[in-house]
């Protein structure tokens, strides 16, 4: 007898949990440079930040001009710089309690990523044409060009490989290079890539720590 009365309350509670589980969506916090981006093949002026924010969504394919980069933040979860000339399919921020895995696809260019306190226990996979980087909490960059993929780790440990069976732990100060000719190696980070991530961290890194 009680079931017809309880069902609406249970549905309402389930919907509330689903809403509360959602991490903050990626927000545009900075545009560095000028020009026109393409989001899902639609041109968007980088001067119109409101239009750009409306166009961005999980799964959107973003192509930036060589003249500009953008910074994206899911508050206390993940901070990301999409560098100039990059093409990327944006991730969904991992949920708070469940749906804690997300994926991102770097087609060309470079991403710089820093995770926050609410990322703990979550996983983000960044796929490239050569393989993937599995992130569980760290600061790193992923670069992809015609030669292959390079994943540079500055904090934490990142699992990197051409596929799941090939995943290797990359420690801070090192990078794993996966070239299109089949070469794979773990070697020290180049200064230029280390400095790029450190500049990103100095510029906006404190945003991920805000309560």
C-alpha positions in Angstrom: 0.0 0.0 0.0 2.8 2.4 0.8 4.7 1.8 -2.5 2.6 4.3 -4.7 3.3 7.0 -2.1 7.0 6.2 -1.6 7.8 6.0 -5.3 7.7 9.7 -6.1 9.9 10.4 -3.0 12.4 7.7 -4.1 12.5 9.2 -7.7 13.1 12.7 -6.3 15.9 11.4 -4.0 17.5 9.6 -6.9 17.4 12.7 -9.1 18.8 14.8 -6.3 21.7 12.4 -5.8 22.5 12.4 -9.6 22.5 16.2 -9.6 24.7 16.5 -6.5 27.1 13.9 -7.9 27.9 16.1 -10.9 31.3 17.9 -10.5 31.3 21.6 -11.6 31.4 21.8 -15.4 34.5 23.1 -17.1 34.4 26.8 -17.0 36.5 29.2 -19.2 38.7 31.2 -16.9 41.1 32.8 -19.3 41.7 33.4 -23.0 45.4 34.1 -23.8 45.7 35.7 -27.2 43.1 36.3 -29.9 41.6 34.8 -33.1 38.9 32.4 -33.9 38.4 28.9 -32.5 36.3 26.1 -34.0 34.0 24.3 -31.6 32.2 21.3 -33.2 33.1 22.9 -36.6 31.4 26.2 -35.7 33.7 29.3 -35.7 33.7 31.2 -32.4 35.5 34.5 -31.8 37.8 34.2 -28.8 36.9 37.9 -28.1 33.4 36.7 -27.2 34.0 34.8 -24.1 30.3 34.3 -23.3 29.7 32.7 -26.7 32.8 30.5 -26.3 31.7 29.3 -22.8 28.2 28.4 -24.2 29.8 26.4 -27.0 32.0 24.3 -24.7 30.6 21.1 -23.4 31.8 17.6 -22.6 32.6 15.9 -25.8 33.0 19.1 -27.8 35.8 19.1 -30.3 37.8 22.4 -29.9 40.4 23.6 -32.4 42.4 26.7 -31.3 44.3 29.0 -33.7 48.1 29.2 -33.4 47.6 32.7 -31.8 45.8 31.7 -28.6 45.3 29.3 -25.7 42.5 28.9 -23.2 42.4 27.8 -19.5 39.5 25.7 -18.2 38.6 24.9 -14.6 36.2 22.4 -12.9 36.4 23.9 -9.4 38.6 21.8 -7.0 38.6 19.0 -9.6 40.7 19.7 -12.6 42.5 22.6 -14.3 43.5 22.5 -17.9 45.3 24.6 -20.4 44.5 24.0 -24.1 47.6 25.4 -25.8 47.7 27.4 -29.0 47.1 25.3 -32.2 45.6 22.3 -30.2 42.7 20.1 -31.3 41.0 18.3 -28.4 37.8 16.6 -27.5 36.9 17.9 -24.1 36.3 15.6 -21.1 33.5 15.5 -18.6 34.7 16.2 -15.1 34.6 13.0 -12.9 31.6 12.7 -10.6 31.9 13.3 -6.9 30.9 9.8 -5.7 30.3 7.7 -8.8 30.9 8.0 -12.5 34.4 8.8 -11.4 36.1 8.0 -14.7 36.3 10.4 -17.6 38.0 10.5 -21.0 39.6 13.2 -23.2 41.0 12.9 -26.7 44.0 14.9 -27.8 44.1 14.9 -31.5 47.0 17.3 -32.0 48.8 19.9 -29.9 49.4 20.1 -26.1 47.4 19.9 -22.9 48.6 20.9 -19.5 46.7 19.5 -16.6 46.6 19.9 -12.8 44.2 18.0 -10.6 42.6 19.3 -7.4 41.5 17.9 -4.0 38.2 16.6 -5.2 39.8 14.6 -8.0 41.1 12.2 -5.4 39.9 8.6 -6.2 38.9 9.6 -9.8 40.6 8.7 -13.1 40.9 10.7 -16.4 42.2 9.0 -19.5 43.8 11.2 -22.2 43.8 9.4 -25.5 46.1 10.3 -28.4 46.7 8.6 -31.8 49.6 6.7 -30.2 48.1 5.6 -26.9 46.9 6.9 -23.6 47.8 8.5 -20.3 45.8 7.4 -17.2 45.7 10.2 -14.7 44.8 9.6 -11.0 46.1 12.9 -9.5 49.1 14.9 -10.7 50.4 17.7 -12.8 51.5 16.9 -16.3 51.5 17.8 -20.0 50.5 15.6 -23.0 51.9 16.6 -26.4 50.9 15.1 -29.7 52.3 15.9 -33.2 53.2 14.2 -36.4 56.1 12.4 -34.8 54.1 10.8 -31.9 53.1 11.4 -28.3 55.0 12.6 -25.3 53.6 12.6 -21.7 55.6 14.7 -19.2 55.0 14.3 -15.5 55.9 17.0 -12.9 53.9 15.7 -9.9 52.4 12.4 -9.0 52.6 9.3 -11.2 50.9 8.7 -14.5 50.3 5.4 -16.3 51.3 5.8 -20.0 51.2 3.3 -22.8 50.1 2.5 -26.3 47.2 0.4 -24.8 46.1 -1.1 -21.5 48.6 -3.9 -21.7 51.5 -1.5 -22.3 50.8 0.9 -19.4 54.0 2.0 -17.5 54.3 4.2 -14.5 56.0 7.6 -15.3 57.4 9.3 -12.2 57.9 13.1 -11.7 60.7 14.5 -13.8 60.3 11.9 -16.5 58.3 11.6 -19.7 57.2 8.6 -21.8 57.7 9.1 -25.6 55.7 6.9 -28.0 56.7 7.6 -31.6 54.8 6.6 -34.7 57.8 4.5 -35.8 57.2 2.2 -32.8 59.9 3.7 -30.5 58.9 3.8 -26.8 61.0 5.1 -24.0 61.0 6.7 -20.6 63.5 9.6 -20.4 64.0 12.9 -18.5 61.7 15.8 -19.3 62.9 18.4 -21.7 63.4 21.9 -20.2 61.0 23.4 -22.6 58.1 21.1 -21.6 58.9 21.4 -17.9 59.0 25.2 -18.1 55.7 25.3 -20.0 53.9 23.4 -17.3 55.6 25.4 -14.5 54.5 28.6 -16.2 50.9 27.3 -16.5 51.0 26.4 -12.7 52.4 29.9 -11.8 49.8 31.6 -13.9 46.6 29.8 -12.8 47.6 26.9 -10.6 46.3 28.5 -7.4 42.8 28.5 -8.9 42.5 24.7 -8.4 43.2 25.1 -4.6 40.5 27.5 -3.8 37.9 26.3 -1.2 
